Amino acid sequence: MNNGIELTFNPELLDAVFAPLRLIQPQLEHAVSCDYQPQPMHTVYGGAQLYKMGSLRKLGEMARLHFLKYAPDAESLSRLLNDPALDSVPWTSVHQKVCERLQTNPVDDYRIDFEDGYGYRPSIEEDSAALSAAEVMSGDLLCGGLPRFSGIRIKSFMPATWLRAARTLDLFISKLLTCSGGKLPPGFVVTLPKVAQPEQVDALVLLLSQLEHRFDLDDGVIKIELMIESPAALISADGTSPLRRLLAASKGRCRGVHFGTYDYSAACDITADHQSMSHPACVWALNAIKVALGGTGVWLADGATNILPLPVHRAISEKALSSKEEAANSRAVVRAWRLSYANISNSLKLGFYQGWDLHPNQIGIRLAAHYAFFLKDLADASIRLRNFIEKAAQATAIGGVFDDAASGQGLLNFFIRAVDAGAIGEADIGASGLTMSDLRSRSFLTIVESRRRSDAVHS
């Protein structure tokens, strides 16, 4: 019914006008892939020379003992961070969840590092390290000792190191697949540092294709991560962002894009004393990455805090530390923990839900920062989202308009990320009116439409 108004747009015209849009319908609807996996909250980096049988188990135990030494209970954790803004955090729940995670699954993603964490060594030494690390990873794979995600970081495809990087890649993957009977670890990835040009990504894709062909693997099964560590990776010579071109060059292999805080800030001529994750130059870069790659499904990760929570004094033989030395150790750890907590919290506020840990002593405070971020707002978010869904479903049911779907999607994103991080489980989302099936849809409008149809059936 047109209320007596003669319409200008006939069906044939509308078909012609919207035909081009139908061709790009998936992009307009921000369609998500059905093979969605929860993003890890961290990547732990370790030099290839350190990766031995049992290393990952040892890392987890070190992380657990360190956390319990300096935060044996919820009260001590809260007191250690000493931030009035965190008074509303349910520290008892946070501490309990951290301890449980450190006991069962402390390392979610591990990267065997042949770049900064390994350094420049004689070629024969890196050959040996590549073969040894591959053999250990194969053993961990066969005995179920690997985390959900793992991989290697090779050296960059810059002129001085691209041949070395390619050789390490070949040795490692060939040895791994030979030892494992042609099986890759689940969630395996190759990280390429210092990426600025699509041709560097092209080169890695070609090399990986050769390895896949040789070992009769499916095309594209070896995924890659790209590291953004220079201004040239964010703004090219013509003034445009090259990030989408880097992504396209990966031919569907790119799982994540990671930001290299310290290489990037050094490239921006920032002196060492002022290089930090919170520096305005780094925050701008993170926002530029988010704008260019948001909605692509590629995991985005921030960098690492380079001040490590390490005691300054160690007990020698039977001699115990003095009270003065213990106090100095505590001050050093507290300083590093507070800095890490602030950096991780800022990353979460910017929408970066993954970061790097360079030492097992950083893992516990990362877990605490993630859990506190979500649990602090869980009750309020649950009430708000339930109200949003009910109001939106009612509005659409009566032919009205709900004009705040973006806020509803933002609240839904909160729950998706909280579940991904392990901060909450299925029992915790009931107050929001959600189900796990709702979360898997990852669409506020889809949930609203489902509720509307359900109400119509039962009315």
Summary of the structure (lengths in Angstrom):
residues: 459
radius of gyration: 24.8
end to end distance: 25.7
largest distance: 96.3
contacts: 1392
relative contact order: 0.10
helix: 56%
strand: 9%
